[in-house]
């Protein structure tokens, strides 16, 4: 598995996302058994970075993750857990309460990475980061980051954070590159910040173009594996696909080890 190392922290190029794992806006317990099977499968296959948020299923995704970790006796030190605070919880006291609630649902004493999930109009980043900095000082959070932030807001966040901002989680795929066309990718690569690409298949809208199929055939891989490989072949880019199917989970994980040539990278970049 290829990795990225920044600030003495090493992360796998491919992690496991949990959006909609426990429901959408509200918790959905009707599929808990199948979701736990999927999480156990991911753990058995070797996934170690799990990305979640209090927004996912109103916290139920965090509950399911915590349960899966406990039921598989997975050692906490072998995991990298990311969670996110809602944009409606960005005031100082609300950030602290939100983090404690996430820790309780996950059944852990700390988060490896805590992100502001979305920027909010009128938010006071200085107040938000005062709370985030406290969480780091108190050991409840080890690293800070943001999600869905513009380059301007990312730079502003850096000015308020007492520790390095290590990630900006944004939608990024072969067919969706709006966040990186404005200089975001180059800035992050130059400043030791990870781009965490979510929706790497563009929420199922990614089409298997002739070029994508051709490159996939050359590597005896699926087009979707090549789409993931294209992402993680970029320096400072990791991704968090999600699948409930063990076969697809295995394929996603294996995509990190596909090495694309510069010519293949250019063809995919210009033709998709």
C-alpha positions in Angstrom: 0.0 0.0 0.0 1.4 3.4 -1.0 1.4 6.0 1.7 1.8 9.7 2.2 4.0 11.1 5.0 3.7 14.7 6.3 4.7 16.2 9.6 6.0 12.8 10.8 2.6 11.3 10.1 2.2 8.4 7.6 -1.2 7.7 6.1 -2.3 5.1 3.5 -3.2 6.5 0.1 -6.6 4.8 0.3 -8.9 4.9 3.3 -12.6 4.1 3.9 -15.3 6.7 3.8 -18.6 6.3 5.8 -21.0 8.8 4.3 -24.5 7.4 4.4 -23.2 4.4 6.4 -25.7 4.9 9.2 -28.3 6.9 7.4 -28.5 10.3 5.7 -29.7 13.2 7.7 -31.3 11.0 10.3 -30.1 7.7 11.8 -31.2 4.6 10.0 -30.9 1.4 12.1 -32.6 -0.8 9.6 -29.4 -1.9 7.9 -27.1 -2.0 10.8 -26.3 -5.7 10.5 -25.2 -5.4 6.8 -23.2 -2.2 7.5 -21.3 -3.9 10.4 -20.5 -6.8 8.1 -19.1 -4.3 5.6 -17.0 -2.6 8.3 -15.7 -5.9 9.6 -14.7 -6.8 6.0 -12.9 -3.5 5.5 -10.9 -4.1 8.8 -10.1 -7.6 7.8 -8.8 -6.5 4.4 -6.4 -4.0 6.1 -8.1 -0.6 5.9 -6.7 1.6 8.7 -7.9 5.1 7.9 -11.7 5.5 8.5 -13.3 8.8 7.7 -16.6 9.8 9.4 -18.6 12.8 10.7 -21.3 13.7 13.2 -23.4 14.6 10.1 -23.5 11.1 8.8 -26.7 9.5 10.0 -26.8 12.1 12.8 -23.9 10.4 14.4 -24.9 6.8 13.8 -22.0 6.2 11.4 -19.7 7.0 14.3 -21.6 4.6 16.5 -21.3 1.8 13.9 -17.6 2.4 13.4 -17.0 2.3 17.2 -19.0 -0.9 17.4 -17.1 -2.5 14.6 -13.7 -1.6 16.1 -14.8 -3.2 19.5 -16.3 -6.3 18.0 -13.2 -7.0 16.0 -10.9 -6.2 18.9 -9.0 -3.8 16.7 -6.3 -2.0 18.5 -6.9 1.7 18.6 -3.2 2.5 17.9 -3.5 0.7 14.6 -6.3 3.0 13.4 -6.4 6.5 12.0 -9.9 8.0 12.7 -11.1 11.2 11.1 -14.3 12.9 12.1 -15.8 16.3 11.3 -17.7 19.0 13.1 -21.0 20.3 11.7 -21.0 23.9 10.3 -23.8 24.7 12.8 -21.4 23.8 15.7 -18.6 26.2 15.0 -18.9 28.4 18.0 -16.3 27.8 20.7 -18.4 25.8 23.2 -20.3 23.9 20.5 -17.0 22.7 19.0 -16.0 21.2 22.3 -19.3 19.6 22.9 -19.5 18.2 19.3 -16.0 16.6 19.7 -16.9 15.0 23.0 -20.1 13.6 21.5 -18.1 12.1 18.5 -15.6 10.6 20.9 -18.3 9.1 23.0 -20.1 7.6 19.9 -16.8 6.2 18.6 -15.8 4.9 22.0 -12.3 6.4 21.8 -10.3 8.9 23.9 -9.0 10.9 20.9 -9.5 11.6 17.2 -6.5 11.4 14.9 -7.9 14.1 12.7 -10.7 16.6 13.3 -12.1 18.6 10.4 -14.5 21.5 10.0 -17.0 19.8 7.7 -18.2 22.8 5.7 -17.5 26.5 5.9 -20.5 28.6 7.0 -21.5 32.1 6.1 -20.6 34.4 8.9 -18.5 31.9 10.8 -15.7 33.3 13.0 -12.8 31.0 12.3 -10.7 32.6 15.1 -13.4 31.4 17.6 -13.6 28.0 16.0 -9.9 27.5 16.1 -9.6 28.6 19.6 -11.7 25.5 20.5 -9.8 23.3 18.0 -6.5 24.4 19.4 -7.7 23.6 22.9 -8.8 20.1 21.8 -5.2 19.5 20.5 -3.6 20.8 23.7 -5.9 18.6 25.8 -5.0 15.5 23.7 -8.6 14.9 22.5 -7.5 15.6 18.9 -4.1 14.9 17.4 -4.3 16.8 14.1 -6.5 19.5 12.5 -7.9 20.0 9.0 -10.8 21.4 7.0 -13.2 20.2 4.4 -14.8 21.9 1.4 -12.7 25.0 2.0 -11.6 27.4 -0.7 -7.9 28.3 -1.0 -8.7 31.6 0.7 -10.4 30.0 3.6 -7.6 27.3 3.9 -5.0 30.0 4.2 -7.1 31.8 6.8 -7.4 28.6 8.7 -3.6 28.3 8.7 -3.3 31.7 10.3 -5.6 30.6 13.3 -4.3 27.1 13.8 -1.5 26.6 16.3 -0.6 23.3 14.7 -0.2 22.5 11.0 -3.4 22.1 9.0 -2.7 18.7 7.5 -5.7 18.2 5.2 -8.4 19.8 3.1 -11.1 17.2 2.2 -12.7 18.1 -1.1 -14.7 16.4 -3.9 -12.0 15.3 -6.5 -12.2 12.8 -9.3 -11.3 12.4 -12.9 -14.6 14.1 -13.8 -14.8 16.6 -10.9 -11.7 18.8 -10.5 -13.2 22.3 -9.7 -11.5 22.5 -6.3 -8.0 21.8 -7.7 -8.2 23.9 -10.8 -7.9 27.1 -8.8 -4.4 26.3 -7.5 -5.5 24.3 -4.4 -3.6 21.2 -5.4 -0.3 23.1 -6.1 -0.7 25.0 -2.8 -1.3 21.9 -0.8 1.6 20.0 -2.4 3.9 23.0 -1.7 2.8 23.3 1.9 2.6 19.7 3.2 -1.2 19.6 3.2 -3.1 16.5 2.1 -5.9 16.7 -0.4 -8.3 14.1 0.8 -10.4 13.3 -2.3 -14.0 12.3 -1.5 -16.5 11.0 -4.0 -13.6 9.7 -6.1 -16.2 8.2 -8.5 -18.1 11.4 -8.6 -21.0 9.8 -6.8 -21.4 7.2 -9.5 -21.3 9.7 -12.4 -17.8 8.8 -13.5 -18.0 7.3 -17.0 -15.6 4.6 -18.2 -14.2 6.5 -21.2 -12.3 4.7 -24.0 -9.1 6.1 -22.5 -10.0 4.9 -19.0 -10.9 1.4 -20.4 -7.7 1.3 -22.4 -5.5 2.1 -19.4 -7.4 -0.4 -17.3 -6.8 -3.2 -19.8 -3.1 -2.4 -19.9 -3.0 -2.9 -16.1 -5.4 -5.8 -15.9 -7.5 -3.6 -13.7 -11.1 -2.2 -13.7 -11.7 1.4 -14.9 -12.7 2.3 -11.4 -9.4 1.1 -10.0 -7.6 3.2 -12.6 -9.7 6.3 -11.6 -8.5 5.7 -8.0 -4.9 5.1 -9.1 -5.0 8.4 -11.1 -5.9 10.2 -7.9 -3.3 8.7 -5.6 -0.5 8.9 -8.1 -0.6 12.6 -7.4 1.7 13.7 -4.6 -0.1 14.8 -1.4 -3.4 13.2 -2.5 -5.2 10.5 -0.6 -8.8 9.2 -1.1 -11.6 7.6 0.9 -13.9 5.5 -1.4 -16.7 3.6 0.3 -18.1 0.2 -0.7 -20.3 -2.3 1.2 -19.1 -5.1 -1.1 -16.0 -7.0 0.1 -14.9 -7.6 -3.5 -15.0 -3.9 -4.4 -13.4 -3.0 -1.1 -10.5 -5.3 -2.0 -10.3 -3.8 -5.5 -10.3 -0.2 -4.1 -7.5 -1.1 -1.7 -5.4 -2.7 -4.4 -5.7 0.4 -6.6 -3.2 2.1 -4.5 -0.5 -0.2 -5.8 -1.2 0.5 -9.5 1.7 2.6 -10.9 0.6 4.7 -13.9 3.2 6.1 -16.3 3.5 9.8 -16.9 2.0 9.2 -20.4 -1.0 7.4 -18.9 -1.5 10.1 -16.3 -1.5 12.8 -19.0 -3.8 10.8 -21.2 -6.3 10.4 -18.4 -6.0 14.0 -17.4 -6.6 15.4 -20.8 -9.2 13.0 -22.1 -11.6 12.4 -19.2 
